[in-house]
């Protein structure tokens, strides 16, 4: 395994492949790795937003019910005064 500047150990085959891919894209190895990390983070963010949207959609009735109950309590309090 080759040792990199960052102290991580990477198989020589993997390091060579990364260097070739970086060169194909006209990037330094550091810029190529930064792009991979950024793409991965963007994918994670997209999946998290999708999961949150699904959760909200699946539970919208519960949120609506809680909001209606709160409005009913507020309305009763205003009439009692």
N, C-alpha and C positions, 0 to 999 in steps of 0.2 A: 504494500500500500504506500502510496506517495503521501507526503506530508505537505499541507498547503500553508500559506501565510497565516491563515486563520486558526491553525492548529487542528483542523479537522483532518481525519484520515479518509482518503478516497482511493478506491482501486484505480490502478493506472489506466485500465480500459475505460472506466467511467470518466476520468479526468481527460483523457485523450478525446473521447467523444464530445465532452463539453467544450473543449478547446476548438474542435472542428466546427461544432454548431455555432459557437460564438463568431468564429471567422466567417462562416457562411452568412451570418447576419451583419457582419461588419462591426462587431462589438468586441470590447475587451472581455476577458473571462469574468472579471468583476462586474461589468455592466450586464453581461448575459445572466449571471447568477442573480443580480439585483432584479432583473426583469422577471426571472422565474419566481422569485419571492413575491414580487408585486402582483403578478398574475394569480398566484396562489391565494394571496390575501384578498384580491378582488373576487375570486371565486367563492371564498369563504363568506365574504360580506353578502354576496348575492344569494347564496344558499340560506344565510341567516334571515335576510329580509323576506325571502320566499316562505320560510318556515313561520315567521311571525305573521305574515299575511294569511297563511292557511289557518293558523291558530285563531286569529281574529275572526275569520270567516266562519269557522266551525263553531265558535262560541258566541257569535253575535247575538243570538237570542237571549243568552244569559246576561250579556251586557245591557241589552235593551230592557229586559225585565228589571234589572237592578236600577237602571235610570228611571223607569216608570215608577217604581216603588218609592224612590227618593223624591220624585216630583209630587207624588200623591201625599207623602208625609209633609212636604213643604206646603202644599195647598191646604191640607187640613189644619195645619198650624196657623195659617193666615186667616182662615175662616173662623177659627176658635177665638182669635183675638178680637 
